[in-house]
Amino acid sequence: QVQLVESGGGLVQAGDSLRLSCAASGRTFTSYAMGWFRQAPGKEREFVAAISWKIGNTIYANSVKGRFTISRDNAKNTVHLQMNSLKPEDTGVYYCAVRAGFAPVVDGSRYDYWGQGTQVTVSS
């Protein structure tokens, strides 16, 4: 129904930047939000950032606020995550997700579709 493909991950040094992208295709929703989550080895998946597609309001995890920026490209059905001042703690697989609802939320269980993820590794 909905396909999400993440890209832009890679291996960088602490302090560097990366820009992740998530391209969506398939069925559209009248009202939806998109989010980024990440999962480090041996740890639970955690919320990173989310955005309301309709009006563009955003929310961020405290650990990334001020360093990461989520944005959307309506024409390309793509959401981006600009990651600056990367830290080793940011290492993990980053997943893009979509929920059929207006509000961006932090609870991953409230998202309906997920991408396969893109690896981000930040060295010391």
N, C-alpha and C positions, 0 to 999 in steps of 0.2 A: 504494500500500500504506500508506504513512505520509505524512501531510501536516503540514508545519510552517509556521506563519505567525508572523512576527515583527512586533512593533509597539512603539511608544514612542520611536522615534528623533526627532531634531529638531535645531534649531540653538540652541546655548546658549553662554554665555560661560565662560571659564576660571574654575574654582572652583564652577561650578554642578553640579547633579545631574540625572540622568535615570534612569528605570527602564524597562528593556526587558522585554518579555514574549514568550514563544514558546508558542503554543497547538498542541498535538499532537492529531491525529485519525487514524482508520484503524486498521490492525492494531496490536495490542499485543504486547509481548514479555514473556516470563517474567522476564527479567533484562536490564536495559539501563541505559545512562548517557546523559546529555545534556550538551552542551557549547556554549560560545559561542566563536566565532572572529571575527576582524575582518580587513579588508583595506583598506589605504590605497591611493590611486591610485599606480600604478607599482610597488607593492611586493607581496611575497608574502603570502598569507594567514597569519595567526599565531594561535596559541592564546591564549585569554583566561582561560577558566574552565570547569570541568566538575563534574558532580555525579553520584553513583550514585543512581539512582532508588529503589532498595530501602532503603538505609540512610542515604542523605544525606551521605556523606562527600564532601568537596570538594577540588579542587586549583585553583591559580591561577598565572598567569604572574607572574613577579617584578615586572613593570612595573605591575601593577594590584593586587597584594596590599596589603591595608590600605585600599584605596580602593573596590574593587568587592566585591560580595557576590552569590553565586549561591544561589538557593533554589528550592524546588519547592512546588507546590500540587497534592497528589495528587488531590484531589477534582475539580479542573478540568483535570487533565492539562496543566499549564502550568508552565514554568520561567521564573524572573525573573532579571534581572541588574540589581542596584542599583548605579549608578555615581555615586560622590561625588567631589568635588574633581577634576573633569574638567580635563584638560589638552589643549592643541591637538594633542599627539601621540596622543591618543585618537581623533582624527578618522578615520572610515572607515565602511565598510559592515559591519555586524555581522550574522553569520549564526548561526543556531541549527542544531544537528546532533544526531542520535541514533545510537548504536551498539548493536548487538545483542550486548551483553556486560556483565558486571557492573561492571568497573572503569572509572572515568573516566580517560581518557588524553589526552596532549597532542598526539598524532599525528593530524592530520586525516584521513589516509588510512584510519584504522581506524574512521571513522564511516560509517554506511551511508545516511543520509538527511539532506538539507539543506533549509533554507528558502530563500526568495528574498532575504532580507536586509532590513535597515532602516538608513537613513543616519543617522549621528551626526556632527555637525559642531560643533567647539568652537573658538570664536574667541578671540583673544588679549585 
